[in-house]
Amino acid sequence: MATYVLVPGAEGAAWYWHRVVPGLRARGHEVVTLDLPADPSCDLDDFADAITAAIDAAAGPGPLTVVGQSLGGFSAPLVCARRTVDRLVLLNAMVPRPGETAGEWWDDTGQPEARERFAFDGGRRGADAAFDLRTDFFHDVPADITERAFAADPGGPPAGVFQQPWPLATWPDVPTRVLQGRDDRFFPFAFQQRVVRDRLGLPLEPLPGGHLLALSQPEELLAALLRDS
């Protein structure tokens, strides 16, 4: 059986995956989750070090699949330079270029304009189109899960994560899949199609739901992850 390493996005919390983990374990797979470091001095290398330490502590002997969600697209591939990874899965993820910082990625890809255009096309205009965490991220997440997420108030990632240039010279030579929610309001599907095609030459694998698929569509996400095991 495989080991799945589940890397969270900007919230940095292992809790993000709590609706997916039981299904993986029920099917006999090992699962590694972690809360990412929150120290303000941390950067991408610190994230990658924390992920590899968690792998060393808990991974089984089988194939290793690393899954990176959203901002995890910057840190998950770094694990491939530190450990032997059999599969890399991106989930509604940022795809970096060598030398690009996560802070530069937004303007480099045109994400702000793509999000605003998606909001406009969906009938959200003026103040209603402004970014809102509940509207953009939690629109399809069950109400009780949403309230638990907001009660936790995990903050955000360390500033250094957005300032360090992505350190790999090329994308890792590891089979890579890109899963994407059709209804993602933050990284709209058409936007992600363009970015992933231009940067990785890969297609998107569409899934129902928005940006936080592990919370809103855990069964569909589980089925997609298991298709590569």
N, C-alpha and C positions, 0 to 999 in steps of 0.2 A: 504494500500500500504506500501511497505518497504522503509526503509532508507538505502541508500548505502553510506558507508564511504570509500572514495577512497584515499589510502595512496600511495604517490609516492615513487620511489626508490631513488638512490643516488643523483639525481639532486635536490630532495626535493621540486619540484615546482608543485603546483596545476595545472599549465598549461598543464602538461603531459596528463591530462584526458579530455582536452577541446573538443575532438571530440566524446567522449562517453557521457558526461554529458547531452547534449540536448536530446539524445535518451531516457535516463532514465527518464528525467523530462517530456518528451512528453507522456510517458506511465503512468504518475501519481505518480512516485516515488519521494521521497525526496532524495537529494544528498548533501553530506558533502565533501568538498574538503578543502585543506589547504596547505600553504607553510610551510614546516617544519622549525624549528628553525635553524639558521645558526651560532649562537654564538659558537666560538671555544670551549667553556667549556661545551657545551651540550653533553648529552649521551643518551642512549636508553630510560631511564626513562623520560628524558625531552621530547623526541619525543612522548612517550606514553601519557604524561601529556597534551601535545599540542593537540594530537588527541582527547582525551577525552573531553578537553575543547571545541573543535570545535563541538563535538557531542552534548554536553550540550547546546550549543548556537543555533544549527540549526536542530537537528534531529527531525523527526516527531514521532507520537505515535506508528507506526507500527513496524514490525520485523526489527531488525538491522543486516545488512550484512556488514562486514568489509573486504575490498579487499586490499591486500598488494602486491605491484609490486617490484620485484628484492630485493634490500636491505630492502624493506618494510616487507619482511618475518621475519625479526628480531623484528620489532616494532609492526606490526599489531596484533600478538597474545597477546602482553602485554595488549592490550585494554580489552581483555576478563577477566583479573583479576581486572579490574576497573569498568566495566559496563557489563550489561547483553547483550551478543551478541548471536544472533540466528544462524548466519552462518559466517564462515570464508573462504575466497577465497584467494588462493595464485596464483599469476600470474608471471610466469617465475621467481620464487622467490627463495631466499636463505632459506633453512630450517635449523634452528639452533638446536643444542643439549643443554641441560642444562649445564651451566657453560662455554660454548664455546663462545669466542669472535668472532665478525664479521671479525676481522683481522686474526684469526686462521682458520676460515672456509675454506679459499681457499686451503691451504695445506692439511687440514684434509679431504677434499672431493676429492682432486685431480683435482680441476677445471683448473689450468693452463695447465696441461698435456692434459686434455680432450679438451680444446679449441684449443690447438696446433694440436692435432691429427685431429680434425674436419677440421681445416684449411688445413692441409696436404692432407686429403682425398678429399677435395674440389678443389685441384689443386693449392693451395696457398703455395708457398715454399720460403725459405730464408727470405729476407726482406719483401716480400709480405705477409708472414704469421704472422708478428709481429702485436700486438694489435694496432688497429686504430679505433678511435671512429666512424668515418663515415662508415668504412668497417664492423665493428663488430656490431654496433648498428643501423645504419641508412640505411643499404643497401636496405631495402624495404619500407622506408618511403618516401612519395612524396617529390620532390625537394623543393617545396615552404615551406613545414612544416619543413624540415631539416634546411633550411636557417634561418627560424624564431627561431628555437631552438638554433642554433649556435650564432645568434645575441644576444640572451638573456644572454648567458655566465653565468649560475647560479653558477658556481664553483662546489664544492663538499660538502659532509657532514662533520660535525665537526669530528675531530680526535677521540674524546671521544666515538663516536658511534661505532668505531671499537675496542675500548679498554675495554669496559665494558662487563664482562661475562654475557651471557644471563641469566636473573634472575629467570625464572620460573623453578620449579622442574620437571614438566612434561608438555607435550603439553596440551593446554586447552581442556577441555571436551566439545567441541563445534563441530558440524558437519563441516567438512573441505573438501573443494574441491581444486584440484591443476590443474590449466590451464597452458598449455605449448605450445609455438610456435614450430612447427615442424622444422622451419628453423632458430632457435635461434643459432647464431654463438658464443655467449658468454657463455651460458649455454646449450650446445648441448642436444638434446632430449634424447639420450641414457644415457648420464651422469645424467640428471635429473631423468630419470626413476630409476636408481640405487639409487641415494641419497634419493629420496622421498620414495621408497620402503623400504630402510634400516631404515630410520629415522621415517617414519610415517605409513608404511605399506599400503600406498594408491597408486592407479593407477594415471597416468596422463591423463588428458582430452586434446587431441591434438587439436590445432587450426592452421590455416594457418598463416604463417608470422614468423618474427624474434623476437628479444628481446623487441622491443618497440611496442607491439601490439595495445595499445591504440592510437598510432599515425599512424600505418601502416594499421591496420585491424579493425577499430572501429566498423563496423557493425557486423562482426563475433564475436568480443569480446562482444558486447552488447547482441547478441543473446545467447551467452554462459552464461552471467551473469543472464539473465532473466529466464533461465531454472530452477533456484532454487527459483524463487519468487512465 
